[in-house]
Amino acid sequence: MGLAVLALSGCAESWPGAAPASRDGAGQTGETPATPAVTASASGSAAPGALAPLPLARAAYQPFVEAHAARDCQAVLGALDALEAAGGLARLGPYPALQRAACDSRLGNRTAELAAARAALAADGGGPRLARIEAYERVAEASHALGDDSAALDAYSQALDLAGTRAYRAEMLLTTGRLAHQVGRDDLAVERLRTLVVDFGDQPGAAAGLDALAAMSAEGAVSPYQAGSALSHAGAYAAAVAQLDSVPDDSPDAGAAHLAHTGALAKLDRSDDALAELAATAQAFPAQAGAALLRVGRLLERNGQYADADAAYSRVAQVAATSEAAPEAALRAGIVRYAQDDWSSALAAWQTALDLDRAGRLSPAMRVETLFWRGKALARTGGAASADARDAWLQAAAAAPESYYGLRATDMLRGELTPLYRSGSGLGAPTLDLPSDQRVERAQWLAALTATLELTPERVAAEVAADPGLGRAAALLDLGLRDEAGWEVDGLARRYAEARDLPSLGALGDWAMSHGLPAQTLLVGRQLNEAAAGASLPRALVRSLYPAGFGQLASDAAHQHGADPLLLLALVRQESGFDPNAHSRAGALGLTQVLPSTARGIAQETGRAEALNSGDLYDPAVSLDYGAWYLAAMAQRYGGRLLPTLAAYNAGGGNVDRWLQRSGADPDLFYETVPFDETASYIERVYVGYRLYQRLYGG
């Protein structure tokens, strides 16, 4: 079995720094300079002007830095030998050995790669989690190449135990399942592959897990419903239909299988068949009646059949009034009635939803959405109801001020009925300097949180910066090892998150951003947000969740093409998480996730003489330039309307043209009737990000 068949990482062809550990949620490359190009940290204090000292003078490390930048592995190994002889690697833990392992792999010396990877695991306990994952993967791939698949299985299993994301866990379940079969451990293989399909069926490797089970004649390890669900997630809708067809009606899975079956039919453009089956499911399976009728309504609504959708939603109250579907059905009944200009009936439906809220059956998100739409209908009726509309929007904005509908309610309160795109011509590059009000807010929050400890932002920042892990991260940055520096940040962030140490997480996010690591800053921000568990955070800490990565480049590109740099940042945050090396399954590349074919079209449209290679899109400046141009072009196409502009960036202008024919000019009806779940989610996330970037960075 070849390595490409067995393992998914392709590590043998990777350059040091483009490491497999990056796939577990912490891979990133920041700004090009190793030293931060900012003048102040987010805490308001001066950013460090020099990185943590290395054992030798910096000139001693220059041969390694130059060899690494040139991707010259022979020179890298020679530089490491010289540094080791001079005692220059003493403070770098497992990383010199990992560099050796990566270069030995690239040079085809698998025996040396294996020895170096094992040496990395023995240095400082292998370092933080992601460094250990990297080392275990190197051990596994070298062992496999040397014919020792049992050792490879053991090493990959160690990496599986360290997995921090669903995607990476799924990848390792597939890899170890295949390897276990290869070495004759079929019980373990079936266990791993079944876990992949059943518990991680939404991940890309689940369908491959089904294939691996079939190759072992072990298809019976998963049910047809479980197999069909995994195939649907993989986009193999015809195969999913075939699997789900085989679920007998007396199976405990029958009702859920019928629902999944109709979803696959709809994806195959067999909406009529899906509608017929949903109607039959509602009759035959009372437990699924509410969900089935809700899906009927959604299909009809997305086809513009509002009256029929209303009838389906209304039936939920008749046959499944106590189901989980009832609150959403009442909400959606109001929306389709609003679409037909029947505002009084819409208000009645939303009152039903709010009555369910008083019974504790309406989710907080649905309550905010209901209040927003109630305000829209009241505003349309005019007169005294306008004051009630304002009250509904005030309630929505207060209940969830950072949610999509909470922010839309704020728009309505300030008279922005249609969210508009703007050029941002008066905005400069977002800065890491904190405005005075955010500095005061942070200090007050910290004082209230730690009143007995007398902590200040400066003291917290100093204590975090003094951590040995960050000292090592700074040294790694000085050597051009940016991914590896991110692994140290990840390890420290996890430690702070487990302790729910919010001040230190905030200071760590500041450190990462001030050192040009925006993708790592975002990951720290997400851990900070999760650790806060819904508690309000000062804006200075929220900035970690919305970093101004590549701020000057983004500003330059936005201004060149008439875009808002803050909107471009929100788009980059969603598209790539500020990872310039991001690539999607569809082939989109770089910070702004532009397809190479789209980029070539842009180059032709703009008369650019230079030849564009796909790899150029990994250059932050190039990606931001092309992304800003395309964003501005879509804005021009849709008359500056923000929501169609975002939808077109994600799904293409042809789709948006068709959707607008159905929804008309109302931006909220447009959003609600977008038929692609991915695009609707994209609109929501970029819009929310844009509004929060405006709050945090001005504009």
N, C-alpha and C positions, 0 to 999 in steps of 0.2 A: 504493500500500500504506500503510495506517495505521500509526502508531507502535506501537499496541498489538499489531499483528500481527507487526511486525518485531522489536521489542526487548522483552525480558522485564522490564525494570526498572521501568517506569512512572515513571521519574524526573521526567517533566514535571509530575507531580502531587504530587511529594514536597516536604516542607518541609525547608529547610536543616537538616542534622543527621540526617535520616532518609535517609541517602545510599546510592546503589547499592553503594559500596565495602563497606558493611556485610555484603553477601551473601557476601563472600569470606572470612568467618570472624572478623571483628573488630568487627562492629557491636554496640553495647551501650549501655545507659543505666544508670548506677549509682544510688546513693541520691539523693534529691532535692537536698539541700544541695550546693553546689559545694565547700564547705569540709568536710573530713572530720569526722564526728561521733564520733571516737574520741579517746582520750587518750594512746594509745601505739601505736607501730608494732610490727609483728611481730618486729622485731629486739630489742625491749625498750627502745629509746631513744625519746625524746619525739618524737611526730609533729610535722611542721612546722605551725606555727600560721598561717603566711601563705604564699601562693603566690608564684611567681616574679614579680618586679616587671615591670610594663608600662612602656613609654616615658613615658606621661603619668600623672597622678594618676588613681586609680581612678574618681573622680567623672566624669572625661571619657568613660569607657566606658559609663556608666550608660544613656544613651539607646539605645545599641546593645543592651545586655543586655535592657532592657525591651521594645524593639521585637521582638527575636528571640523572647522569651518569649511575646509577644502574637501572634506570627506575622503581623506587619504589615510586608510586604515594602517598601512605599514608605518607611516609617520606617527600616527596616534600611539601605536604600540611602542615605538621607539621612545617617544616623549614620556610615556608612562614608565618605561624602564628607567630612564634617566631621573625622573622625579622620585621614583621609589628608592633608587640608590642614594639620593640626596636627602631622603627623609621628608619629602614634600607632600606625601599623600596621607600623613598620619591622621589628619582631622576630617578626612572625607569618607569615613565609614565604608559602606559596600560599593560606593560609586566607581572608584577606579577599577575594581574587579568587574563590575557590570559593563564598563566601557571596554575592557579587554574581551569579555564574553561576546559582546555585540560585534566587535571587529574580527574576532576569531571566526564567528559565524559567517560574516561577510566574505572572509578569505577562505572559507571552506574547511577550516581546521576544527572539526567538531570535538576532538579529544581535548584540545586546549579550551574550547568554549565550555565544555562540561566542567573542567577543573576550575575555570574562572568563575562560573556561576555558583559552584559549591563554595568557593572562597568568599563570594559575596554574601552568601547565607551565613557564613561563619563570622563575618565582620559585624560587630555591634548588633548581634542578634538578627542580622539581615536588614536592619534599618526599618523604616516605617512600612506600613502595609503594602503600599504600591511598589516599593522597592523589592519587597519579598515576592510579590506576584511576578514582577519582571524576572527575578532570579529563578523562581520555580518554572516559569515558562521556558527560560533558557535551558535549564536542566532537562526539561521534558523533551524539547525539540532536539537537543543534542543527543540525548539518550535514544530517541526514536531513530535518528539518522545513523547511530552506531549499532542499531539492531536490538536495543534493550527496551522493548515496549513495556515490560513490567515496571521498570524504573520510570519510564515516561508516564505511565498511568499514575504511579504514586505521586510524582511531582505535580501533574495536572490536578490531581485530587487535592493537594495542598493549596493550589491556587484557587480551586473551587471553594474551599473552606474560608478563604480570605475575601471572597467576592463581596463587593459593596453595592452593586447595582443589579437589577433584574436582567438587564441585557447581558452582562458579563456572566452572571450565574447560568443563564440559559446557554450561552456559548460553551461554558465549561462542562455543563451536563451533556451536551451533544458530543463534545470532544472525548470526555472520559467514557461515555457510553459506547462510542465506536471503538475506543482502545480496549475497553474491557472485553468486548466481543473478540477483538483481534487476539487477545492473549488467553482466550478460552474461559473467561469469567462471565458467562452469559447471565447468571443470576444478577450480578451487579450491573451488567449492561442493560438488562430489561428494567431494573429499578431506576437507573439514571434516566433512561430514555422515556419511561412512563412518567416520571416526575416532570420532565421537560414538557411533554405534551399536555399533561393534566394541569399542572400548576403554572406553567409558563407558556400556555398556548397562544398568547398574544405576541410572543417574541418571534423574530424571523426564523430562528432555527427549529421551531416546533415541527414544521412540515418536513424538514430533513430528518427529524427524529422519527416521524412516522415511516419514512422510507427506510431508515435503519432498522426499525422493528420488523418491517415487512421482509427485509433481506435476511432476517434471522427467523422468519416464519413465526414471529411473535406478535402479529397484529392484534391478537385477542387480549393483549395486556391493557389495551384502552378500549373504551366503548365506541360504537359508531358516532354517538353524540359528541364525545370528546374529540375524536378524530375530525369530524365535520367542523367543529368549532375552530380547531387549529388551522384547518385548511381555509376556512373563511378569513381568518386573520391574515393568512399568507396571501390572500387574493386569488386563491385557486377555487373560484366559486363553483365551477362545474363539478370538480371533484368533491367539493363540500356537499353539493346537492345530492350526489350519488351516495355518499356516506350517510347523510341524514335521512335519505329515503329508506334506508334499511333499518331504521329504528322502529320496532313494532309499537302499535298503539297501546299495548298493555304494559309497556316499559315505564318505569318511574321517570325516565327521561323524555317521554313522548311529548308532553306539552312544551317543554323547553326546546326540544328538537324541532318541533313545528315552527316555533318562533325563529330559531336560527335558520331553518330552511327557507322561510319567507325572506329573511334578510339577504341570503345568497341569491334567491330568485330576483329580488329587486336590483342587486348589483349586476345581474345578467340582463337587465332591461326587460325583465318579465314581470312588470308591475301588475298586470291584470291577473296573472297566475298567483302572485303574492297576495293580492287583495282577496281573491277567492279563498285561498288557503287560510288567511287570517280570519275571515268570517267564519269558516268551518271550525277553526281552532277555538274561537270564542264560544261556539256552541258546544263543542265536544269536551273542552277542558276548562271547567269553571275557574280553576285556580289561575289560569292564564288569560281569562276573558278580558280583564282590564288592560293587561299589557298588549294583547292582540288588537283590541279596539283602538288603543292609543297609537299603535303602529299603523293601523288603517288610516287614522286621521292624519298622521304625519305624511304618509305617502300621498294622500289626496291633497293635503295642504301644499306640499312641494310641487304638485302638478297644477296648482292654481284652482283646484276644485273646492273652493272654500265652503260652499253650502253643504256638500257631501261630507267634508271634513268635520263641520260643525255637528252634523247628525251622528257621526261616529263618536266624537267626543261626548256628546250628550248621552249616548247609550251607555257610556261607562258609569254614569250616575245611576242608571236604571238597573244594570246587571252586575255591577262590581263597585258599588258605592263605598265599600269598606276596604277596597284594594289600595295598594300603594300607588296605583295609576290615577286614582280619582283626583288628587290635587292638581297634578299636571294636566289632566284632561280639562279641568275647569279653567285653568290658566290659558290653555291653547284654544279652547272654545271662545274665550274672550278675544283672543288675537284674530281669529278668522272672522269673527263678527265685526271687529274693528275694520278689518280689510274690506268688508262689504259696506262700510259707513253706517253700520247699525250700532251706534255708540251706546244707546240705552241698554240693549241686550248684552253688549260687551261688558258694561258695568255690572249687570246682574251676574254674569259668569264670574267676574273677578270678586264680587262680593261673596259668592259661594266659596271661592278659593280662600278668601280671608276668614270666612267662618270656619273652614277647616284648620286654618292657622290657630285660631283660638282653641281648637281641640287638640292642638299639638301635632297636627298631621302635615303641615306645610313646611318644607325645608326653609332655612333662612334665605338661601339664594332665590327660591321661588317666591318668597314673600317680597323681597326687594324688586324682583321682576314684575310681580303683580302690582305693586304700588306704582312703579314707573308707568306701566301701561294704563293703570287707572287714571293717573295724572294726565296722560295724553288724551284719553277719552273725555275727561272733564274739561280740559282746555278746548277741545273741539266743540263742546256744547255751549261754551261761552257764558257770559253773564256772571251770576253769583258763583257759578261752579268754578270759575277761574281761581278763586281763592282756595277752593278745595283741591284743585289741581296742584297748586303751589304747595299746599300742606302735604299731599301725597309724595311729591318729589322731595320735600324736606325730610320726610320720614325715610324714604329710600336712601337718600344720601347719608343720613345719620346712621342708619342701620349697617351699611356696608360701604364706607366712603372710598374704598380702594377696589371695589368690584366693578365689573363692566356696567351693570345697570345703576349702581350707585354713582359712578362717574357720569353716565349719561343723564341721570337726574340732575347732577350739578350743571351739566351743559344746559339743560332746559331752564333751570333757575336763572342762568345768566343770559338766556335768550338765544343760545346756540342750538337752534332746532335741528340743523343739519351739520354734523361735524365736517369741517373743511380742512383741506390741505393748505399749507402755507409755505412760502418760499424760505422763510427764516432769514431774510436778507439782513435783518438787524441783529442777528445773534452771532456772537463770536464762538470760538471753540469752548466746549464745556471745560471747566477748570476743576482741579482737585481742591482748590482753596475753599474752605467752608465759609459761607456768609456768617456774619456775626450772630444773627439770630439763631442759626443752627448750632453754632458753638455754645451759645448760652443754653439752648434747649438741651443739648447733650450733657452739659455740666450739671444742670438741674436734675435731669433724669438720673444721672449717676449718683448725685448726692442723696437723692431720695431712696435709691436702690441700696446703697451701701452707707447709710448714715453713720453707722458705728465704726466704719473702717477709714473714713476720711480719704476716700479715693478721688483722684482727679483724672480727667482724660489723659493728661500728660504722664501721670504715674502709671496708669494702666498700660499705655503705649510703651513706656520704658520697660516695664516688667515683661511684656510680651516679646519685645525686641531682644531682651536678654536671654530668651530661651535658647538652649544649645541647638535645637532644631532649626531655628531661624538663622542662627549664626552659620550653620552648615548650608542652609538654603542660599544665604547671601554669597557664600564662597562658591557655590555651584553656579550661581548667576554670573559671577566674575569669570568663570571658566566657560561660559556659553552653554551650560547644561540647564536649560530653562525648564524642560519637562521634569527633570529630576528635582529641581528646586521646588516645583509644584507638588511633588510627592511629599516633601517635608512639610509643606504648608497643609496638605491634606491630613497628614498624621496628627498635626497639632490641632487642626480644626475639629477632628473627630474626638480628640481628648477633651477639648473645651465643650463640645456639644453634649457629650455624655455627662459632663458635670453641670450642664446648663449655665455655663459661665458666659453670660451675654456680653458683659463689658469686654472680656478678653477676645471673644469672637469678633466683636466690632473693631477692636484694635488690630486684630489679625487681618481683617478685610482691608483696613487702611494700609497696613504694611504691604500686602500683596499688590494693591493698586498703585501705591507709590513706587513700587519696584517693577512696574510694567507688566503685571500678571493679571490682566482683566478676566480671563476665563476662570482662573483660580479664585479671584475675588468674588465672582458670581457664585461659585460653588460654596465658598464660605458664607456668602449672604443667604443662600438657601438653607444651609445648616443653622444659621442664626435665626432665620424666620421660623424654621421648624422647632428649634429649641425654645423660642418665645411662646409657642403654643397659643397664639392668638392675642398675646399681650401687646399693647401698643409700644412701638419703638420710636425713639427720636429719629428725625430725618437723617441725621449724620450716620446712623447705623443702617438705615434703609438704603443708603447709597451703595452699600456692598451688594445689595440685591439688584441694583440698577447702576452698574459701574459705567463710567465714561471712558470705556476702553477705546484706544485709537482715536482719541478725541480730536486731535489736530487734523489727522488724515480725514476723519469723517466730516469735520467742518469744511475742509478744503473741497472735498468732493461734493458736498451738499451745496455749497455756495456756487461752485462752478456750474452746476446743473439746475439751480433754482429750487433746491430742496431744503427742508428743515433738518439741521444736524441732529436734533433731538429725536425726530421721527426716524432718521436713519439709524441712530443708536438703538432705538426700540426694535427696529427691524432686525438688526444684527444680533441683538440679544436673543430673539426668537429663532432666527435662522440657524445660527451657528454657536450660540453661547460664547461668542468672542474667540472661537478657536479658528485661526486662519487655515488650518489643515483639515477642516471639517469636509466631509463628503457624504452625500446621501445615497440611498439605494437607487434613486432615479438618476444619479450621475451629476447632481448639482455640487458645485465646488466653492470652497472659500468662505469668507466672512459673510457675504451676502447671498451665498448659495445660488449663483447664476449657472445655468446649464451652458456648457461649451457652445452648443448650437445657438443659444440665445446671445451669447457674447460675440460670436462671429457675426450674427445679424446686426448687433449694435455697432460693431466695428465698421461694417459695410454702410450702415445708415449714417454714421457720423463721418465717413470718409477717412478713417484712420489708415494710414499707409502701412503701419507696422504689422507684421504677421503675428497673430495671436496663437500661442500654444495653450493647450488646456492647463498645463502646469502654471501658467502665468496667473491664473485665477486664485492660486494660493498666496500670491503676493497681496498683502492687505491694501496697498494703495490701488492696485489694479481692481481688486474685487469691489472696494468701496466706490471707485470711479464708475464701474459698469453698473453696480447696484443702484447708485444715486441717479444715473441717467435713466435707467428703466423705471424707477419709482417716479421720477418727474414726468416721464412720457405717459405713464398710466394716469397720473394726476391730470395731465392736460387732456387726455382722452375722455375723462369723466368729469370735466368741468370743475376740478378741484374738490370733488366730493371724496372725503377720506375713506369711507367704508368700501365703496366700489374699487377705489384705488388699491387698497390693501388686498381685497379679494382677487383683483386682477394680477397682482404681483405673485400670489400663491397659485391661482388656478388658471390664469390666462384670460385675456380680454374677450375671446369668443364666448366662453362660458358666462362671463359677467354680463355681456350684452344680452344674452338670452334671459338671465335671471332678472335683469332690470325691466325687460318687457313685461314680466309677470308682476313684479312688486311695485312698479311705478317709482315715483320720486321719494317716497317715504323711506328714510334711511333705516328705520327700525324694522319695518316690514321687510326691507331688503335683507337685513341681517338674519331675521327669523326664518326666512324662506330659502336661504342658501342651502342647496341640497347636499353639498359635500360636508360631512362632519369635520373633516380636517380643515377645510377652508373657514368654516364658521368658528372653529377654535382658534385658528390663526388670526382672524379679524379681532376676536376678543382679546387675545393675549398682546398683540401689537398695539391695539388701541389703549388698553390699560397701561402698558409699558410707556407709551407716548405721554399719556397724561401724568404719569408719575415722574417721568424724566422732566417734564415741565415744572412740576412742583419742587423737585429736588435741585434742579440746575437753573431754574429761571426760564422765562419765555412763555 
